[in-house]
Amino acid sequence: MVDSGEFRWPLNSRFNNITSVFGYRTHPVTGVYKLHTGVDIASSGINGTAIFAAKGGTVIKAGYNRGYGNYIVIDHGGGYATLYGHASSLLVSVGQVVSKGDT
Protein backbone atom coordinates (compact mmCIF):
# COMPACT_ATOMS: atom_id res chain seq x y z
CA MET A 1 0.00 0.00 0.00
CA VAL A 2 1.32 3.45 -0.93
CA ASP A 3 0.29 5.58 2.06
CA SER A 4 1.71 8.90 3.12
CA GLY A 5 -0.89 10.23 5.54
CA GLU A 6 -4.61 10.80 5.77
CA PHE A 7 -5.19 9.89 2.10
CA ARG A 8 -3.40 7.10 0.25
CA TRP A 9 -2.46 6.91 -3.42
CA PRO A 10 -5.30 5.08 -5.26
CA LEU A 11 -2.96 2.77 -7.19
CA ASN A 12 -0.21 0.44 -5.97
CA SER A 13 2.65 2.62 -7.17
CA ARG A 14 3.50 6.31 -6.82
CA PHE A 15 5.08 6.14 -10.25
CA ASN A 16 1.90 6.01 -12.33
CA ASN A 17 1.64 8.75 -14.93
CA ILE A 18 -0.39 11.82 -14.00
CA THR A 19 -1.95 12.63 -17.36
CA SER A 20 -3.75 15.81 -16.32
CA VAL A 21 -3.48 17.99 -13.23
CA PHE A 22 -6.08 20.13 -11.48
CA GLY A 23 -6.51 23.52 -13.12
CA TYR A 24 -7.36 25.19 -16.40
CA ARG A 25 -6.46 23.27 -19.53
CA THR A 26 -7.54 22.64 -23.09
CA HIS A 27 -9.79 19.58 -23.00
CA PRO A 28 -8.10 16.76 -24.96
CA VAL A 29 -11.30 15.72 -26.75
CA THR A 30 -13.45 18.86 -27.10
CA GLY A 31 -10.62 21.40 -27.43
CA VAL A 32 -12.42 23.74 -25.00
CA TYR A 33 -10.29 25.66 -22.47
CA LYS A 34 -11.88 25.15 -19.05
CA LEU A 35 -11.31 24.13 -15.45
CA HIS A 36 -10.33 20.49 -14.92
CA THR A 37 -11.52 19.70 -11.40
CA GLY A 38 -9.45 16.62 -10.70
CA VAL A 39 -6.21 14.75 -11.27
CA ASP A 40 -6.11 12.05 -13.93
CA ILE A 41 -3.81 9.10 -13.22
CA ALA A 42 -3.00 6.52 -15.87
CA SER A 43 -2.44 2.96 -14.71
CA SER A 44 -0.08 0.49 -16.34
CA GLY A 45 -2.71 -0.03 -19.02
CA ILE A 46 -3.61 -3.49 -17.80
CA ASN A 47 -7.37 -3.97 -17.78
CA GLY A 48 -8.47 -4.76 -14.25
CA THR A 49 -5.78 -2.79 -12.38
CA ALA A 50 -6.95 -2.46 -8.76
CA ILE A 51 -8.10 0.98 -7.60
CA PHE A 52 -7.98 1.59 -3.85
CA ALA A 53 -10.08 3.90 -1.69
CA ALA A 54 -7.90 6.89 -0.83
CA LYS A 55 -9.66 7.17 2.54
CA GLY A 56 -12.58 5.46 4.26
CA GLY A 57 -16.12 6.64 3.65
CA THR A 58 -19.47 5.86 2.08
CA VAL A 59 -20.04 5.14 -1.60
CA ILE A 60 -22.52 7.78 -2.79
CA LYS A 61 -22.43 7.02 -6.53
CA ALA A 62 -21.63 3.86 -8.45
CA GLY A 63 -22.55 3.43 -12.08
CA TYR A 64 -21.83 4.38 -15.65
CA ASN A 65 -21.39 7.85 -17.08
CA ARG A 66 -20.47 8.85 -20.64
CA GLY A 67 -17.50 10.91 -19.46
CA TYR A 68 -16.11 8.60 -16.76
CA GLY A 69 -17.29 5.17 -17.90
CA ASN A 70 -17.72 2.93 -14.86
CA TYR A 71 -17.16 5.18 -11.86
CA ILE A 72 -17.70 5.56 -8.13
CA VAL A 73 -17.71 8.47 -5.72
CA ILE A 74 -16.79 8.03 -2.07
CA ASP A 75 -17.89 10.64 0.49
CA HIS A 76 -15.17 10.86 3.15
CA GLY A 77 -16.97 13.45 5.28
CA GLY A 78 -15.67 16.87 6.20
CA GLY A 79 -16.36 18.15 2.68
CA TYR A 80 -14.08 15.59 0.99
CA ALA A 81 -15.08 13.15 -1.73
CA THR A 82 -13.08 11.21 -4.29
CA LEU A 83 -14.17 10.04 -7.74
CA TYR A 84 -12.65 7.01 -9.44
CA GLY A 85 -13.43 6.64 -13.15
CA HIS A 86 -12.75 4.49 -16.19
CA ALA A 87 -12.97 1.29 -14.15
CA SER A 88 -13.30 -2.03 -15.98
CA SER A 89 -15.88 -3.15 -13.38
CA LEU A 90 -17.52 -1.96 -10.18
CA LEU A 91 -16.96 -3.92 -6.97
CA VAL A 92 -18.99 -1.65 -4.65
CA SER A 93 -22.52 -0.25 -4.55
CA VAL A 94 -24.20 2.92 -3.31
CA GLY A 95 -24.46 2.98 0.47
CA GLN A 96 -21.54 0.63 1.04
CA VAL A 97 -19.02 1.74 3.65
CA VAL A 98 -15.40 1.27 2.62
CA SER A 99 -12.12 1.58 4.49
CA LYS A 100 -8.95 3.27 3.33
CA GLY A 101 -7.18 0.86 0.97
CA ASP A 102 -10.24 -1.22 0.06
CA THR A 103 -10.43 -2.23 -3.63
Summary of the structure (lengths in Angstrom):
residues: 103
radius of gyration: 13.8
end to end distance: 11.3
largest distance: 37.7
contacts: 235
relative contact order: 0.23
helix: 0%
strand: 44%
